[in-house]
Amino acid sequence: MISEPEMAGEFGASAEPEVLDHSGPQPEGDPPQRPPRPGARWLWALGGAVVASAVWATVLLTGGPRDGAPDQHGYRLGQDPCAAVRLKSIGEAIAPRETESRFEAGTLRHDALDRAQCYIPLRVESGQQRPGKGWFVDYTVTIRVALHKKTDPRAEFEAERTATDLGVDPETEVEAVQELGDKAYLLSSESGEQELRVLEGGAVLSLGISASLNWEEDKGPVPGDEELPDLAPHKAAMISDMRDLMTDLKS
């Protein structure tokens, strides 16, 4: 707190009356200047102190000047971020990742944003994951990482909760995941795809699984009555592999 400055006399006390000498001739030109009133300088000093106090109070309440840049929490994209994705838990639950086959959408590196995206197929051996005679299943894991360096992505993260690659789907089920980053959601679309999204500071990460049915041509006409496998049982594996991905991107 700022205390009131000490006064030489009581504030508001009457000052001695000014005495003007009218006995002699007055010089030509401007009239004599009126001396400053006692206490005026204290009012200016007190006013300046109040303004300074308000400025410092604003700094203390807001935590000091900020440039709006979000905390990166140590995240960074290496030379080949997709190669570092292990998918250990998903590999045990479905099939291991195909290490030599992947599609990368390229890595963006900019002062405002670093971003990487890749599609990793799972290696499904012959005879595995067959829902019916003549059918086989392909699984693909999609990884997206965006590191925002200038602006906080929190508002956009919340706004896009029901937005998927196929557009905005109000029927998408959104489930909050606790103790994962600042916020995390697991999305289940009508097509059966599962996607786990995580926000931590300026980092937005996504891990999704999709499945597709393929028919072996030598098995005759496609019957068209087979359903895609249910991916919901693999939520725990997705969360586990997301934790590994977050750790790897900080190392």
N, C-alpha and C positions, 0 to 999 in steps of 0.2 A: 504494500500500500504506500501511497505517497502522502506524507504528512504536510500539513499546511505550513508554509514558510513562516519563520518568526518575523514579526512586525516590529519596527522601531517604536511605534506608539500604538495606541488602540486603534483598530480598524474602524474608520468612520468618524474619528475624532475631528473636531473643528481645527482647521489650520489658522495661523495668525493672518489677519486681514492684510491684503496688499496695500502699500502706501505709495501713492504717486506724488511726486514733487511738482506742484503747479506754480511754485514761487518764481521761477525764472522762465525765460523764453524757451519754447520747445524747438528742437532741431527739425529742419524740414526733412521730408522723406517718409519712410515707413514708420508706423507707430511702434513703440517698444514692444518686444515679444513678451507674452504672458508666461511667466515661469510655470513649469509643469506642476500639476497638483500632486501633493504628497500621496504616496501609495499607488500611483498609476503604474510605475515600473513593476510593482509587485503583481498587479493584475495581469500584465503581459507575461511575467515569469510563470505565474500560476496557470495561465491559459496554455502556454507551451508545454508545461509539465503534464497537464491533463491529456493533451494530444499525444505526447510521447508515451504516456501510460496506456492509452487506448491501442496504439500500434503494437506495443510489446505484449499486451493481453491477447491481441489477435494472433500473434506469432506463437505464443505459448499454447493457446487453445487449438490451433490447427497443426501444431507439431512443426512449425517452421515453414519456410518457403519450399514448395514442391514443384517439380516439373511435370508431374502426371505420369511418369514412367512406372510401369508395374514391376514388382519384384520378380526376378528371373529364377530365384531359388536354385541357382547353379545349373540350370538346364542349358545344354548346348548341342548342336548337331555336328557330329563328326563328319569325316570325309564320306563315309558310306553308312548312314544311319540305318538303312534297311537290313544290312548284313548283320547288324548287332541284335536284331530281334530274335530271341531264342524260342519262344512259344513252347516252353517245356511242358506246362500243364495241359495245353490244348493238344500237344503231340501225344501225351499219354492217354487223353480222353478220346481223341478221334484218330489222328495220324500225325506223324512228325512232319515238319515243314520240308518242302522241296528246296534244298539249299542251292541248287544250280539253276533253278527256273523261277523267275520272278519278273514282274513288270513294275518299273519305277516311273512315276510321273515327273521325275526330276526334282532337284532340290533348289529352292529359292533362298538366296542369301542377300539381305538388304539391311540398311541401317534401321529400318522400321520393323522388319519382319523376316524371320527365318522359317522356312516351311519345307516339309518333306512328305511324300506320299508314296506308298508302294502296295502292291498286291502280291501276296505270297500264297501259292498253292500248297495244299497238303498232299503228301505222297501216300495215296491210297493204293495198296497192293492189290493184285488180281485176287478175286475171291473175297475181299473185304468190303464192308459197307454196301452190301447188295440188298436193296429192299425187296427185290423179286427177280425171278428168272429173266435174264436178258437186260436188266438194268444195272447201272453202276452210278455211283455218286462222286461228284467232284466238289471239294471244299476249298474255299478261298478265304484267307484272312487279309483284311484291309487295315493298314496302319496309316494314320495321319498325325502329324505333329506340326503345330504352329507356335512359334515363340514370338510373342508380341513385345516389342522393345519400347515403343513410344506411347501407346494407348492401352488402357485396361480393357480386356475383352469380356469382362464379367457380364455387362448388359447384353451383348450379342449372344453369349453362351446361354443365358436364360431365355432369350427371345427365340432361339432356334431349337428348343427342346423337341419339338415335333417335326422338324424339318429333316428329311432324309435325302438320299441320292435321287429318289423318285419324286421328290417334291414335298410339299407340306401335307401331312396326313394327320388329321385330328384323331383318327382311330389308333394312332400309334400309342402303345402302352409305355408309360414312362415311370420307372421305378428308381427312387433315390437310393444311392449306395453310400453307406456311412463309412467314416474314417478312411476316406480315399481322396487325397488332395483337399482343396478348399470346398469343392462341390463335385459330385459325380452322379451321373444318371445312366441307367441301362435301358435302352430302347428296344422294344419288340414290335416289329412291323407285321402287317397282315401277310406279307409275303414269306414270313418265317425268319427273316434276317434278325440277327442280334447285334447291337452296337453298344459299346461301353464308352462313354465320354467323360473326361476328367478335366477340371479346371484347377490350376494351382498357380496363383500369381498371374504372370503373363503367359503361361504355358497352357495350351489347349491340346489334349491328346485324345485320340480315338482308336479303338480296336474293335473291329467288326468281323463277324463270321457269316458267310453265305454258303448255300449249298445249291447244286444244280444236278438234275437227273439227266443221264445220258443213256441212250438205247444202243445196244450192239446191233449193227446192221445185219449181221448174219443170223439173227434170231427171228427174222421175219418182220411183219408189219408192227408198228408201234401200237401197243394196246391202249395207251392213253388213260389208264385208270390207276396209275401209281401216284402216291403222294410223296412230297418232300419229307425228309427226316426232320424230327423235332429237334431244334437247337437249344431249347430252353434248359435242358439238363446240363449244359456246358457253361452256365453263367459263372459258377465258382472258378472254373478253369480260366475264364476270361479275366476275372478280377485278379487272380494270381499272376497271370502273365502280364497284366497291366502294371502291377507292382514291380515286376522285374524290369519292364521297359522304362518306368520312371526312374528306377535306381540306375540303370545302365546309361541313361541320358544325362545323369548328374555326375558320372564318374569321369 
